[in-house]
């Protein structure tokens, strides 16, 4: 029985997808739920699993093709077995140990690969240490392993071919196409720039009390909840309380209407190799500090492993981005439409401040709020930042809802 493999149903905000990699070729045996191909949308990379056991009978679109929601991209013959020439006795005997080895243990070095790369390495019994990586910093990518599995070169990683050094006076250039995710990021940034009357306000926060609280209770918090007490949860909870008091910061524009959201869904900016993504912590107003920390850690891991789904990125009423993790001292973050504001965190620096008439050193952070001036007045933006500042400099306020 022939079974059609279709592009997953894409949300309205995603019009099409690009076939990035086929992991099977026509005639290959496939198992139910085994990944057949990767689809790259403008937000995430989706895996398309086989719906049944059988043989991949037909591939209708090759790598690099653009496909749309529910489009048939392949056909599987359910229950069929892949045809293979009978091996010579000597060849069969030689292959037996290899098969046993594949079942017995995964190749060395697979722990350093992405989940998709790890699967290819195990299925094809490829030793990643013998593969020349083309990823960032020489990392072995899934595509490198797929190429080796198809009979490509597997140059030892220990002795890669030296890169050609530019000669004196040479002006080398390289043209690389943007990924769909990077292209979408560029489109969104231009949309924000051209459609929003954006303004940014700044303030600074003394994080001495937060530092003291983390030092005093951090160990107990980790034992009780299984996660560390980070700075981000303080900012997320402070922003949530401030959004309740200044609902226009949590609102969005729809044509000539303003939509006020009676909940706080906070988008957390996460940097990945393919670009910035903003998974959403939903109903933060009902979450504890531990819930926030677990949610952020979970999204960060999914982002690194390429496992973020479209549902993880949909919605969000307000965004927090932390350029401080990369050493940024000050920046003007760009609003993520249809949201109306974004909070920017920055690096913590010991700076001299005056407290009770005395000059002391304190862990200070600049914070920035970029906002849509069409619906948010400067007064509300400034008071919102002051609210966050007051909560972080007096963390007990968050516990009392003050």
Secondary structure, 3 states (H helix, E strand, C coil): CEEEEECCCCCCCCCEEEEEEECCCCCCEECCCCEEEEEECCCCEEEEECCCCEEEEEECCCCCCEEECCCEEEEEEECCCCCCCCCCHHHHHHHHHHHHHHHHCCCCCHHHCCHHHHHHHHHHCCCHHHCCCCCHHHCCCHHHHHHHHCCCCCCCHHHCCCCCCCCCCCCCCCCCCCCHHHHHHHHHHHHHHHHCCEEEEEEEEECHHHHHHHHHHHHHHHHHHCCCCCHHHHHHHHHHHHHHHCHHHHCEEECCEEECCCCCCEEEEEEECCEEEEEEECCHHHCCHHHHHHHHHHHHHHHHCCCCCHHHHCCCCEEEEEHHHHCCCCCCCCCCCCECEEEEECCCEEEEEEECCEEEEEEEEEEEEEEECCCCCHHHHHHHHHHHHHHHHCCHHHHHCC
